[in-house]
């Protein structure tokens, strides 16, 4: 029986026992899914409690001041995202993941004992750095493992786990805060997540950088630039020069701009309307819960029907949901809006990551993902600043309406500028 000769890359991969694919790497893949749920939970400890802490404990009377924690988080996470890709290419994925967990260790303590708002802001700088390293690395590692055919599905699982972790923790901390107070109870949950995430990463996670090298040896790029590029070239290509990559980057930034708005101002809006902490916790949890669960569907769906129009549709759905929040005045309307906002974000979030990976060559994919995530999570900072200024000047509903219009415009940019489906 004749056999097809193996290429050099095939032999190299076989020698190392490296095979790409979700089924072939299922154990490591699911471990990374669980770890990213813990990464999300570490972020979720703040979603319900911190805006209320700013208002009720530190008595910050201006929205711009109260949102400084999101500004600090967004800037720190955005910058770290960019360097996470470069560091994981240079030193490997696992060391970067472990470093991210180690950096997170002091965060719960600072949130618990912080005597002034400056301590809370400092905790969020540290949390942003940690999230940039841990979340970015789990994204890249899953891309490494599954190869090109199931990227959307992989990103759906990754982001679903992360945001279900956010949602579950937001809900749990709402109930803990209602029963035991805003501090320290909710943040002890975050401390437990950090300890567990660090232990799993050290003991059980395996390096995946060699998977990317095997893929690169057999990769046929949809982009004109293949092979090695400098860090500056990758950043410029992702941010400005390539129509698909740049339109994806701006959509990611606007998506997280409206998420920063939801994180920082929605609990204050709901509290001002007389909702209890338990109901605020439900609303804070429903949005990321629908977002997280929906990605289990939308990630794989983008592999089958394409990325572009799922992104466009998702941005427009988000805009409608934000308009409902701006116009609403009751728990029922806001609950429906939160579910719709989660659905729209689920359409967009894993699809954007998969689309970046479609275009970028495996040799510089981690850096391109890092550049995209810099812009995307920079949206937290832009959202905190923009929505805070608008809310101080015109009130929260006007700020939400303005961000709704911006989100719709971002979807139209993708419709006009992004190329047709680049997915394999």
VMD Tcl script that draws the C-alpha trace (Angstrom):
set ca {
  {0.00 0.00 0.00}
  {1.43 3.35 -1.02}
  {1.56 6.22 1.41}
  {1.63 9.94 0.79}
  {5.07 11.19 1.78}
  {5.13 13.41 4.83}
  {6.34 16.93 4.46}
  {9.10 18.25 6.73}
  {6.49 20.01 8.83}
  {4.43 16.83 9.10}
  {7.45 14.85 10.25}
  {8.42 17.57 12.72}
  {4.92 17.66 14.18}
  {4.72 13.87 14.33}
  {8.14 13.65 16.03}
  {6.86 15.91 18.76}
  {3.48 14.20 18.92}
  {1.75 17.42 17.91}
  {-1.60 17.13 16.15}
  {-3.90 20.11 15.64}
  {-7.61 19.84 16.32}
  {-10.18 20.21 19.09}
  {-10.86 16.50 19.51}
  {-7.15 15.63 19.48}
  {-6.38 18.19 22.23}
  {-9.66 18.02 24.12}
  {-8.25 17.54 27.63}
  {-5.93 20.54 27.44}
  {-8.58 22.59 25.67}
  {-11.19 21.97 28.36}
  {-8.65 22.68 31.09}
  {-8.00 26.07 29.48}
  {-11.77 26.65 29.25}
  {-12.04 26.04 33.00}
  {-9.09 28.34 33.69}
  {-10.64 31.12 31.64}
  {-13.85 30.76 33.66}
  {-11.73 31.51 36.73}
  {-10.16 34.49 34.91}
  {-13.68 35.78 34.26}
  {-14.68 35.16 37.86}
  {-11.74 37.25 39.05}
  {-13.13 40.13 37.00}
  {-16.73 39.38 37.98}
  {-16.04 40.06 41.66}
  {-16.23 43.78 40.75}
  {-19.19 43.98 38.37}
  {-21.97 44.45 40.91}
  {-20.12 45.74 43.95}
  {-17.53 48.31 42.87}
  {-19.87 50.96 41.36}
  {-21.95 50.75 44.56}
  {-18.79 50.96 46.67}
  {-17.83 54.19 44.88}
  {-21.24 55.67 45.57}
  {-22.07 54.39 49.06}
  {-18.69 53.99 50.80}
  {-16.43 56.55 49.15}
  {-19.25 59.01 48.32}
  {-17.94 59.99 44.88}
  {-20.46 62.52 43.62}
  {-19.27 62.75 40.01}
  {-19.61 59.90 37.54}
  {-16.23 60.71 35.97}
  {-14.51 60.15 39.32}
  {-16.46 56.99 40.08}
  {-15.47 55.49 36.72}
  {-11.73 56.00 37.24}
  {-11.43 52.35 38.28}
  {-12.64 51.26 34.82}
  {-10.36 53.80 33.14}
  {-7.39 52.42 35.09}
  {-8.39 48.81 34.38}
  {-8.91 49.45 30.67}
  {-5.60 51.23 30.13}
  {-3.65 48.60 32.06}
  {-5.36 45.66 30.35}
  {-5.12 47.17 26.88}
  {-1.37 47.78 27.14}
  {-0.73 44.38 28.68}
  {-2.74 42.63 25.95}
  {-0.33 43.96 23.37}
  {2.76 42.82 25.22}
  {1.19 39.48 26.14}
  {1.29 38.42 22.48}
  {4.93 39.43 22.08}
  {5.94 37.79 25.37}
  {4.11 34.54 24.57}
  {5.87 34.36 21.19}
  {9.23 35.00 22.84}
  {9.05 33.03 26.10}
  {6.11 30.67 25.62}
  {2.45 30.73 26.56}
  {2.55 28.96 29.93}
  {5.05 31.31 31.67}
  {2.93 34.31 30.66}
  {-0.24 32.65 31.99}
  {1.40 31.87 35.34}
  {2.80 35.40 35.60}
  {-0.71 36.78 35.12}
  {-2.06 34.76 38.03}
  {0.83 35.73 40.29}
  {0.26 39.41 39.59}
  {-3.43 39.07 40.58}
  {-2.71 37.85 44.13}
  {-2.83 41.27 45.91}
  {-6.02 42.48 44.17}
  {-8.66 41.11 46.59}
  {-6.69 42.37 49.60}
  {-6.48 45.89 48.18}
  {-10.21 45.88 47.43}
  {-11.02 44.68 50.95}
  {-8.77 46.97 53.04}
  {-8.40 50.00 50.75}
  {-9.07 53.11 52.91}
  {-9.40 55.48 49.94}
  {-10.55 55.37 46.33}
  {-6.93 55.56 45.19}
  {-6.37 52.06 46.58}
  {-9.31 50.77 44.53}
  {-7.90 52.38 41.38}
  {-4.49 50.84 42.10}
  {-6.10 47.42 42.53}
  {-7.69 47.80 39.11}
  {-4.38 48.67 37.48}
  {-3.00 45.40 38.86}
  {-6.16 43.52 37.86}
  {-5.93 44.93 34.32}
  {-2.34 43.73 33.98}
  {-3.30 40.30 35.27}
  {-6.32 40.00 32.99}
  {-4.28 41.11 29.99}
  {-1.80 38.29 30.56}
  {-4.18 35.51 31.59}
  {-7.10 36.08 29.23}
  {-4.91 36.87 26.20}
  {-2.84 33.76 26.75}
  {-5.82 31.41 27.07}
  {-7.11 32.83 23.77}
  {-3.82 32.23 21.98}
  {-3.36 28.76 23.46}
  {-6.77 27.61 22.23}
  {-6.00 29.00 18.76}
  {-2.74 27.04 18.84}
  {-4.46 23.78 19.78}
  {-7.42 23.67 17.41}
  {-5.87 24.84 14.14}
  {-7.70 26.84 11.46}
  {-10.94 24.90 10.91}
  {-12.62 25.36 14.30}
  {-11.37 28.73 15.47}
  {-14.81 30.27 15.80}
  {-15.96 27.33 17.92}
  {-12.81 27.55 20.04}
  {-13.24 31.28 20.64}
  {-16.90 30.69 21.46}
  {-15.93 28.23 24.18}
  {-13.16 30.48 25.49}
  {-15.20 33.67 25.70}
  {-18.30 31.81 26.89}
  {-16.41 30.36 29.84}
  {-14.89 33.72 30.70}
  {-18.14 35.67 30.64}
  {-20.19 32.97 32.32}
  {-17.57 33.24 35.05}
  {-18.15 37.00 35.12}
  {-21.92 36.52 35.27}
  {-21.97 33.85 37.96}
  {-19.62 35.86 40.15}
  {-21.55 39.10 39.61}
  {-24.72 37.33 40.71}
  {-23.05 35.65 43.68}
  {-21.35 38.82 44.90}
  {-24.68 40.69 44.66}
  {-26.25 38.23 47.09}
  {-23.16 38.18 49.33}
  {-23.13 41.99 49.45}
  {-26.84 42.13 50.27}
  {-26.38 39.64 53.13}
  {-22.98 40.59 54.54}
  {-22.12 44.03 53.17}
  {-20.04 45.38 50.30}
  {-16.76 44.37 51.96}
  {-15.02 41.94 52.52}
  {-17.30 39.03 51.53}
  {-17.60 39.52 47.75}
  {-13.84 39.82 47.27}
  {-13.01 36.63 49.18}
  {-14.58 34.79 46.25}
  {-12.09 36.46 43.91}
  {-9.20 35.39 46.15}
  {-10.34 31.76 45.93}
  {-10.51 31.96 42.11}
  {-6.96 33.32 41.91}
  {-5.56 30.56 44.10}
  {-7.30 27.84 42.09}
  {-6.36 29.34 38.71}
  {-2.71 29.62 39.68}
  {-2.57 26.04 40.94}
  {-4.15 24.58 37.80}
  {-1.89 26.62 35.52}
  {1.30 25.58 37.29}
  {0.47 21.91 37.68}
  {-1.53 20.90 34.61}
  {-1.26 23.37 31.69}
  {1.14 22.40 28.90}
  {2.95 24.72 26.50}
  {1.27 25.17 23.09}
  {3.71 27.36 21.15}
  {4.96 24.39 19.11}
  {1.41 23.80 17.83}
  {1.50 27.25 16.23}
  {4.84 26.46 14.58}
  {3.45 23.26 13.08}
  {0.46 25.16 11.70}
  {2.71 27.91 10.34}
  {4.74 25.40 8.33}
  {1.60 24.37 6.42}
  {-0.27 27.67 6.43}
  {-1.67 29.27 3.30}
  {-2.28 32.88 4.28}
  {-5.31 34.83 3.10}
  {-3.19 37.93 3.63}
  {-0.54 39.28 1.33}
  {2.01 39.35 4.17}
  {3.14 35.90 5.25}
  {5.93 34.84 7.55}
  {7.85 37.01 9.97}
  {7.03 40.68 10.46}
  {8.40 43.13 13.00}
  {6.29 44.10 16.01}
  {5.77 47.54 14.51}
  {4.63 46.12 11.17}
  {2.15 43.79 12.87}
  {0.73 46.64 14.96}
  {0.38 48.96 11.96}
  {-1.20 46.25 9.82}
  {-3.70 45.26 12.49}
  {-4.58 48.81 13.52}
  {-4.67 50.77 10.26}
  {-3.41 49.30 7.01}
  {-5.40 46.12 6.53}
  {-9.10 46.84 5.93}
  {-10.34 43.71 7.66}
  {-7.98 43.83 10.63}
  {-8.49 47.55 11.26}
  {-12.29 47.40 10.99}
  {-12.28 44.46 13.40}
  {-10.10 46.42 15.81}
  {-12.40 49.45 15.88}
  {-15.46 47.24 16.38}
  {-13.75 45.55 19.30}
  {-12.95 48.91 20.86}
  {-16.54 50.16 20.55}
  {-17.89 46.85 21.88}
  {-15.86 47.22 25.07}
  {-16.66 50.92 25.21}
  {-20.30 50.05 25.72}
  {-19.34 47.24 28.11}
  {-17.41 49.79 30.20}
  {-20.53 51.94 30.23}
  {-22.66 48.99 31.36}
  {-20.15 48.03 34.05}
  {-19.74 51.49 35.53}
  {-23.06 53.30 35.09}
  {-25.82 50.70 34.89}
  {-25.69 49.77 38.61}
  {-25.85 53.46 39.54}
  {-28.78 54.04 37.16}
  {-30.63 51.04 38.56}
  {-29.95 52.05 42.17}
  {-31.22 55.58 41.49}
  {-34.46 54.04 40.22}
  {-34.91 52.31 43.58}
  {-33.90 48.75 42.66}
  {-32.53 46.55 45.46}
  {-28.96 45.25 45.46}
  {-30.30 41.76 44.66}
  {-32.13 43.06 41.56}
  {-29.10 45.11 40.52}
  {-27.04 41.92 40.85}
  {-29.50 40.05 38.62}
  {-29.27 42.72 35.91}
  {-25.48 42.85 36.24}
  {-25.37 39.05 35.80}
  {-27.96 38.54 33.03}
  {-26.06 40.57 30.44}
  {-22.76 38.62 30.69}
  {-24.68 35.34 31.22}
  {-26.51 35.65 27.88}
  {-23.28 36.92 26.34}
  {-21.36 33.93 27.68}
  {-23.89 31.22 26.86}
  {-24.68 32.68 23.45}
  {-21.06 32.37 22.35}
  {-21.35 28.59 22.48}
  {-23.64 29.01 19.46}
  {-22.25 32.06 17.69}
  {-18.61 30.96 17.71}
  {-19.31 27.78 15.75}
  {-21.95 29.55 13.65}
  {-19.31 31.99 12.38}
  {-17.28 29.02 11.12}
  {-20.23 28.01 8.94}
  {-21.85 31.26 7.76}
  {-18.90 33.65 7.93}
  {-17.74 36.42 10.24}
  {-18.61 39.76 8.65}
  {-22.39 39.92 8.83}
  {-22.53 38.30 12.24}
  {-20.33 41.17 13.47}
  {-22.44 43.82 11.74}
  {-25.69 42.35 13.08}
  {-24.30 42.04 16.58}
  {-23.23 45.68 16.76}
  {-26.69 46.82 15.59}
  {-28.43 44.58 18.15}
  {-26.26 46.07 20.89}
  {-27.23 49.56 19.76}
  {-30.94 48.72 20.03}
  {-30.42 47.26 23.52}
  {-28.59 50.35 24.73}
  {-31.40 52.50 23.37}
  {-33.84 50.44 25.46}
  {-31.77 51.04 28.60}
  {-31.70 54.78 27.92}
  {-35.47 54.93 27.44}
  {-36.42 52.42 30.15}
  {-37.48 53.04 33.74}
  {-38.40 49.60 35.15}
  {-36.81 46.27 36.02}
  {-38.73 44.44 33.27}
  {-37.56 46.73 30.46}
  {-33.99 46.72 31.73}
  {-34.01 42.91 32.04}
  {-35.10 42.58 28.39}
  {-32.47 45.12 27.35}
  {-29.75 43.27 29.29}
  {-30.67 40.01 27.54}
  {-30.63 41.70 24.13}
  {-27.31 43.41 24.87}
  {-25.84 40.04 25.84}
  {-27.15 38.44 22.64}
  {-25.65 41.18 20.46}
  {-22.31 40.94 22.22}
  {-22.32 37.16 21.84}
  {-22.69 37.60 18.08}
  {-19.64 39.87 18.00}
  {-17.13 38.79 20.61}
  {-15.80 35.37 19.53}
  {-16.35 36.27 15.89}
  {-13.97 39.23 16.06}
  {-11.22 37.08 17.59}
  {-11.73 34.33 15.01}
  {-11.67 36.89 12.19}
  {-8.35 38.30 13.40}
  {-6.95 34.79 13.47}
  {-8.23 34.08 9.94}
  {-6.26 36.95 8.48}
  {-3.09 36.88 10.58}
  {-0.30 34.44 9.73}
  {0.47 31.95 12.55}
  {4.00 33.36 12.83}
  {2.64 36.74 13.95}
  {-0.90 35.79 15.00}
  {-0.27 36.14 18.75}
  {1.06 39.68 18.21}
  {-1.86 40.59 15.95}
  {-4.30 39.28 18.56}
  {-2.40 41.34 21.13}
  {-2.73 44.49 19.01}
  {-6.45 43.84 18.48}
  {-6.96 43.28 22.20}
  {-5.07 46.51 22.93}
  {-7.64 48.43 20.90}
  {-10.55 46.34 22.16}
  {-9.81 46.73 25.85}
  {-8.77 50.32 25.33}
  {-12.52 50.68 24.82}
  {-12.96 50.26 28.59}
  {-10.90 53.40 29.15}
  {-12.57 55.36 26.34}
  {-15.99 54.24 27.56}
  {-15.30 55.22 31.16}
  {-14.07 58.67 30.15}
  {-16.68 59.39 27.47}
  {-19.69 58.06 29.36}
  {-18.56 59.70 32.60}
  {-18.23 63.11 30.97}
  {-21.58 62.76 29.20}
  {-23.33 61.51 32.34}
  {-21.96 64.39 34.43}
  {-23.06 66.91 31.80}
  {-26.38 65.47 30.62}
  {-27.30 62.50 32.84}
  {-26.88 58.74 32.48}
  {-29.72 58.13 29.95}
  {-28.18 60.63 27.51}
  {-24.76 59.02 27.91}
  {-26.26 55.60 27.15}
  {-28.11 56.93 24.09}
  {-24.91 58.50 22.72}
  {-23.02 55.22 23.08}
  {-25.91 53.42 21.36}
  {-25.49 55.70 18.32}
  {-21.71 55.14 18.33}
  {-22.20 51.36 18.45}
  {-24.53 51.44 15.43}
  {-22.00 53.56 13.51}
  {-19.26 51.04 14.30}
  {-21.34 48.24 12.81}
  {-21.78 50.25 9.62}
  {-17.99 50.75 9.41}
  {-17.55 46.96 9.43}
  {-20.25 46.58 6.76}
  {-18.46 49.04 4.45}
  {-14.80 48.37 5.18}
  {-14.29 44.71 6.12}
  {-13.58 42.32 3.29}
  {-15.78 39.32 2.65}
  {-15.29 36.16 4.65}
  {-11.61 35.38 5.19}
  {-12.26 32.29 7.27}
  {-10.91 28.99 5.91}
}
mol new
graphics top color blue
foreach p $ca { graphics top sphere $p radius 0.5 }
foreach p [lrange $ca 0 end-1] q [lrange $ca 1 end] { graphics top cylinder $p $q radius 0.2 }
display resetview
